[in-house]
């Protein structure tokens, strides 16, 4: 007995919803490769530095400007509070796990440097285009990881609590 158009449509919609769900919740291999070493450094870091970044790129930057991976630093501070570090780490991991729809703007407003005696990891984060550049000691080029914009609320709150103004 042939299927009616109604059943074919239901089957197609159900398959599309299932496929979208599986693609949405499954972390990519790239996520696991990049965030493993970075997460280890973040968890064991003796010091964290937060950077409020200017999303624009000035060519050339002012001579007195502090630069963090090609972006002018508007302000920076250390983050000593373990609970706030945990909040940022949780928000970051959740947003990376959820992934994003990376576009090609990359106008980062947030940066983090976490340092241990074994090395450091730098994160340059753009919630606008939903992408993080991860700079690891062993890697020559930054690794690009998609990120969901949901973590921006936590990041903005903690950065503002630390006295850093976020660029508009």
Secondary structure, DSSP 8 states (H G I E B T S, - for coil): ----HHHHHHHHHHHHHHHHHHHHHS--HHHHHHHHHHHHHHHH-SEEEEEEE-SS--SS--TT--EETTEEEEEEEE---HHHHHHHHHHHHHHHHH-----S-----EEEEEEETTEEEEEEEETTTTEEEEEESS-SS-EEEE--GGGHHHHHHHHHHTT-----
